[in-house]
């Protein structure tokens, strides 16, 4: 084994653009679709990220103060997080779980809703009695809409034509016309509405009576209450399963005082199950296929995962302090990749593994190709294509601004094969970083030689 003397100087948030390269082209960051649950930890400044196939915590992202509600864009590329204590919205890039932008909104933002076409995000400002409208393309506030007193949760019509806002203090729901950005109706309710969700066809809204023990059913055609459903004590937020879900169309209501979840069958508007969970459940997120409900237990810093076919808890996941809002969606994940590239003057002697965050990069240099006795590894953060003495080439493309990122390891005298094991930091900020790895053959009577290149994109497995 070679002595590993590698010292990496990774540069946070660096992203390399795609370039036309010599020989075999560089592979860009691979992407695979996965489903994640994003949980706002309102007791602190983080969002917890859960991988849903195994229901495990895989990442924690720093955002603003007291994050409350959050929502994913329809394409799964970003999460918008309302930071109640900061008066801002954090925009998270989901492939790498990074905060990439911050948008200043009103005072005390709570809820977030995004139009089905992904064009605008609506944010309820609790202490301003307004809703901020953010253009997703530019992450700028385009308008601010006055609504009822102390707006809380929001829901969007499936066709994107209306946004429904539950107002705590005025005990009503404001209906916003998204074409004109004006309130076109106000639905009087009473009993401080907190959470709101719409059926997949948009015909009904289910609204929680936050200081009581029931849910209103609102006919959206007439904007009138058509029924009430008794649930647990102090229902907070709620969510509905999509059409075709394993357990049918159901609404899951987090009851904060009774520490349980009421399950309402949409067809009959009756409670068909009550699921005990941890203390102070507040938020609910539903997986895209409707098979799971993710319920935040603020009092136990835990997310309870409910199988919607059986309405039983199948797992629990510890998260950050005081989890509140939850959103689940299919996102893109940057996957670690490696590409081989060569030039005619260079021996094809370097083979490396992928650079998985938190894992080990394994690299082997075969010195028998040139008869040298030692090897060093070099990494560049910018592609270069520089011809050195003896016809050796630092492999890359059309730039001469390559910067050496690190010294490297020294192989054993006499070769013939040198092996390097390099720890890759488990830092989400490095996700998508591109490094160009090359080996230097030296020692012996012949001049030095440069190997082929292994072009690495750092990412998750």
C-alpha positions, 0 to 999 in steps of 0.5 A: 500500500502507498503511504497516503499523504493526500491533503484535500483543499475542497472549495465549498459551493464550487460548481463546474460547467460542462466542457467539451473535453479531449478524448472521452468526455467528462461525465456530468453529475449523475442524477437519480430520482428518489423520494425524500421527506423534508421536515422544518425543525422550528425549535432551531434553524434546520430542515431535516431530510429523510430518505423514504425508502428506509425512513432514515435521516440522511441530512440536515440543512441550515436555514433561517430562524424558526422554520415553520412551513415548507413546500417542494416545487412540482419538479422536485428541484427546490424546497421553499422554507418559511422562516418564522423568526427571520422574516425570510424564505430559504430556497433549498437545492434538493439534489445537494441539499443546499440553501441557494437563496434567501428571499425576504418576505413579511413578518412571521411567515408560516405557510408555503404553497406553490402553484402546480406549474411551479411558477409562483410560491405563496407565503403567509405572513402571520403578523402582517396579515398578508401573503407574499408572492414569490416568482420562482424563476427569480426568487423575488417578491412580485406582489403582496396581497392583504388577507384576513387576520393572522394567516396560517396554512394555505392550499392551492387549487389543482388547476392553480387558479385559487389559493385558499388561506386559513386566517386564525384571528379573523376565523375565516378563509381568504380565497385568492385569484392567482390571475389577479392577485386579489382576494375574491371571496372570504369564507366565514368559519369561526373557531380559529382555522389553522390547517387547510387542504384540498381534495385532488379534484378541488371540489372540497376543502378540509379545514381544522378548527385549531382551538376545538375538536373538529374539521370543517368541510367546505364546498369550493363551488359555493364557498360554504361549509357543507359538513363538520367532522369531529376529530381529536383535540386541537387539530393543527395541520392536515394533508390528503392522499392523492387519487389511487393511494393504497388506502383510498382517498383519506385526510390525515389530521394532526391533533396536537392536544390528544397526541394522535392522528384522525383519519378521515375517509373523503368519500364518507367524510367520517373518521375511520381510524385514530392513530396514536403518535408522540406528543404535540403532533403538528404537521403532516406530509404525504408521500407522492404515491400516497402510501405513507403519511409523515407526522411531526411530533413537536414534543418528542422531536420525532417523525411518525411514519404511518402506513396509509393502507393499514393506518398503523405506525411502521417507523419513527425517525428522530429529527431536529428540535420541535419538528413542525411542517413536513413535505414529501416529494420525488427529487433529483439526487447528485450521484458520484460519478467517475469518467476515464479520459486519456491522451495518446502520450499518456499511459492508461495507468490510473483507475479510481473509484467514485468519490462518494461523500463520507466514503473512501476514494480508492485509486490504483496506479500501475507503474509497470506501464512505464517502469517507474518506481514511485507515484503521486496523485494530483487533483485540479479544480479547473480543467486544463490541457497543458503539454509538458516536456516529453509530450506528457499532457495534463488532461482536460479541455480548453482552459489553461487556468488549472489550479493544483488543489493538493499534493499527493501520496508517495507510492512504495519504492520498486512498485509495480502497483501503488494504491491510495485510499482517500477519505472523502468528507461527508459534507453536503456542500461538496455535492456536485463538486468536480475534481480532475485526478491525475497521477505522476509516475517518477523515479528510475532512469526514464523521465517522468510520465503523466497518467490518464485522467479520472474526472470525479464528480462528488456526490451521494452513492 
